[in-house]
Amino acid sequence: MDRPTLETDRLLLRPYSPDDAAQLQRLAGDRDVAAMTRRIPHPYEDGMAEEFIAADRERFEKGESVTFAITIASSGELIGSVGLTLNREENQAELGYWIGKPYWNQGYATEASRAVVAYGFGTCGLERIHAWCVRRNVASGHVLSKLGMTCEGCLRQHFKRWGVREDLQCYGILRNEWKV
């Protein structure tokens, strides 16, 4: 099965390629970007981007996830990442995304995530999509709300990031709540 490509008004969401490694490392390696996530390591060391790109292809081939490089359609410039971690047994997925700091506050996360949620409900036939958000990442909470997701709860001091306990909020949306 070919890996999908999605288009929005301003963005092209496409599979990662080995050519993306340097820009991926530069953007994901920003401490401010990593601080707003649970999973992006910091420092983002040499070789990590290449490992991520190779593992991404394997996860797609196994049916575990579908991840997209978020690029500006007009220039091809990589600006972030968005994807779904699939749970086929439960017919649901976890949405995850990040945007490089130079591209914050321009609506890219909402635009890319909206396309991926539509892909999840449409092409993948999912019944539910959820996302986790570091509670102090207010911008991410706004993105999830704009997608029509409901805040379903908060896991207080759920994980530790750089020695600080962080709250984690869960947002979710069901297929019958999705409005294209």
C-alpha positions in Angstrom: 0.0 0.0 0.0 1.3 3.4 -0.9 1.7 6.0 1.8 -0.9 8.7 1.4 -0.4 12.4 0.7 -3.0 15.0 1.7 -3.5 18.5 0.5 -5.0 21.6 2.2 -5.3 25.2 1.1 -1.7 26.0 2.2 -0.1 22.6 3.0 1.0 19.4 1.5 1.1 16.5 4.0 3.4 13.8 2.6 5.5 10.9 3.8 8.9 11.7 5.2 11.9 11.1 3.0 15.6 10.8 4.0 16.1 14.3 2.6 14.0 15.7 5.4 16.4 14.6 8.2 18.4 17.9 8.6 15.3 20.1 8.7 13.5 17.6 11.0 16.5 17.6 13.4 16.7 21.4 13.3 13.0 22.0 14.0 12.3 19.1 16.5 15.6 19.9 18.2 14.4 23.3 19.4 14.0 23.1 23.2 10.8 25.1 23.1 9.2 22.6 20.6 10.3 19.6 22.7 9.0 21.3 25.9 5.5 21.3 24.6 5.5 17.6 23.9 5.7 14.3 25.8 7.8 12.4 23.3 10.3 14.6 21.4 13.7 14.1 23.0 16.0 17.0 23.8 18.7 17.3 22.8 17.7 15.9 19.4 21.0 14.3 18.6 22.6 13.4 15.3 21.1 10.3 13.7 17.7 10.6 15.6 15.9 12.1 12.6 17.2 9.4 10.3 16.1 6.7 12.8 12.6 8.3 13.1 12.2 8.4 9.3 13.2 4.8 8.9 11.0 3.7 11.8 8.0 5.7 10.5 8.0 3.7 7.2 8.1 0.4 9.2 5.2 1.5 11.5 3.1 2.4 8.4 3.9 -0.9 6.7 2.8 -2.8 9.9 -0.4 -0.8 10.0 0.6 0.8 13.3 0.6 4.5 12.3 0.5 7.0 9.5 2.7 10.1 9.9 2.9 13.1 7.6 5.7 15.6 7.1 3.9 19.0 7.1 5.2 21.1 4.3 4.3 24.5 2.8 2.6 23.6 -0.5 4.1 26.5 -2.5 7.7 26.0 -1.4 8.0 22.4 -0.1 9.5 23.6 3.1 9.2 21.2 6.0 7.5 22.9 9.0 6.4 20.1 11.3 4.7 16.7 11.7 1.3 15.2 12.2 0.0 11.7 12.4 -2.2 9.0 13.8 -1.1 6.1 16.0 -3.6 3.4 15.0 -5.4 1.0 17.3 -7.1 -1.3 14.8 -8.6 -3.6 17.5 -10.5 -0.7 19.0 -10.9 1.1 15.6 -9.5 4.3 17.0 -6.3 6.4 16.9 -4.2 8.9 18.8 -3.6 12.2 16.9 -0.2 13.7 17.5 1.5 16.8 15.9 4.1 19.5 16.4 5.0 22.6 14.5 8.5 24.2 14.3 8.8 27.3 16.3 9.3 29.7 13.3 5.8 28.6 12.1 3.8 28.9 15.4 0.6 30.9 15.5 -0.1 30.8 11.8 -2.9 28.1 11.9 -0.7 25.3 10.5 -1.4 22.9 13.3 -5.1 23.2 13.0 -5.1 23.0 9.2 -2.9 19.9 9.1 -4.7 18.2 12.0 -8.1 18.8 10.4 -6.9 17.1 7.3 -5.6 14.1 9.2 -8.7 13.7 11.3 -10.8 13.7 8.1 -8.4 11.1 6.7 -8.8 9.0 9.9 -12.6 9.1 9.9 -12.9 8.9 6.1 -10.2 6.7 4.6 -9.3 4.7 7.8 -12.9 4.3 8.9 -12.1 5.1 12.5 -14.8 5.5 15.2 -12.8 7.7 17.6 -9.7 9.9 17.6 -8.1 11.3 20.7 -5.1 13.5 21.5 -3.0 14.2 24.5 -1.9 17.8 25.3 0.5 19.1 28.0 -1.9 21.2 30.1 0.3 24.3 30.0 0.4 24.1 26.2 -2.7 26.3 25.8 -2.2 26.8 22.1 -2.4 23.0 21.5 -5.6 22.9 23.6 -7.1 25.5 21.3 -6.1 23.5 18.2 -7.9 20.4 19.6 -11.0 22.4 20.5 -11.1 23.9 17.0 -11.1 20.4 15.6 -14.3 19.8 17.5 -12.6 17.6 20.2 -14.0 17.6 23.7 -11.6 17.9 26.7 -12.3 14.5 28.4 -10.2 15.0 31.5 -6.8 15.8 33.0 -4.2 13.4 34.3 -2.6 15.4 37.1 1.2 15.3 37.3 1.1 12.4 34.9 4.7 12.5 33.6 8.0 14.2 34.4 9.7 16.4 31.8 13.1 17.8 32.8 12.5 17.2 36.5 9.1 18.9 36.5 5.8 17.0 36.9 3.4 17.9 34.1 -0.4 17.6 33.8 -1.7 15.9 30.7 -5.1 16.6 29.2 -7.1 14.2 26.9 -9.3 15.4 24.1 -11.4 13.2 22.0 -13.9 13.2 19.1 -16.2 10.5 17.8 -17.0 9.8 14.2 -20.6 11.0 14.6 -19.4 14.3 16.1 -17.0 15.1 13.2 -18.1 17.9 10.9 -16.2 18.0 7.7 
